[in-house]
Amino acid sequence: MDALYPWMHLVGRTLFAMIFAGSGISHFTQRGGKVYVDYLQNHHGQLMAAPFSAREKPGATVSTPLLWNEVGEGLSIGDYTIETVPPRMKTLEGGDPMAPVLTESPDLIAALEKLMAKVR
């Protein structure tokens, strides 16, 4: 088991607890109109769609990174297709939302310490 797995498990559980505290949602993996925090996708050998890859679905939807201000009520996977994503990227303020992944070096130890302080 690699070191990222327990870290992502802690992040997933902590975010779940912070977001859904007092909501009546009591199970970490509950679905059916609710959020599924899938920390297992960060485990060795797991497959996931790369950013901007087309899905084999009707309408050719695209795995599209979003800005936080784009996330909200009415968000639909069907809004992001091989026809709509290229024009969106040309007009998106700040450019590619994934670009910082290539240049930033987050301090995961410091992030984990902050997260653990919230859990205690």
C-alpha positions, 0 to 999 in steps of 0.5 A: 500500500502506498503512502497516498492511500491513508492520506487520501482516506483521511482527507476524504473522511475529514471532508465528509465530516466537515461538509455533512456534519449534522446533515443526517448523512451518516455513511461515507460512501452513501449514494443516491443523489448524495456525494460519494467521496472516492478516496480509493481512486488514489490507490496503486493500479486504479484507473481514472479518466484523465482530464479532458478525455472523452467518455464513451457515452452518448453525446461524447461527454468530456472529463472536464476540470471546473473552476469552483464558481462553475460548480453549483445547482444545475451542473450537468455532465452533458454540458461538457462535450467534445463540441462544447469544451474547446470553445469553453477553454478559449474563453475561460479566464485564467486558462486551463484549470489544470495548469497549476498541477504542472507548476505548484508543489504543495506541502502535503505534510503541512496540509496533513498537519492542518487536517489532523488538527481539525480532526482532533 
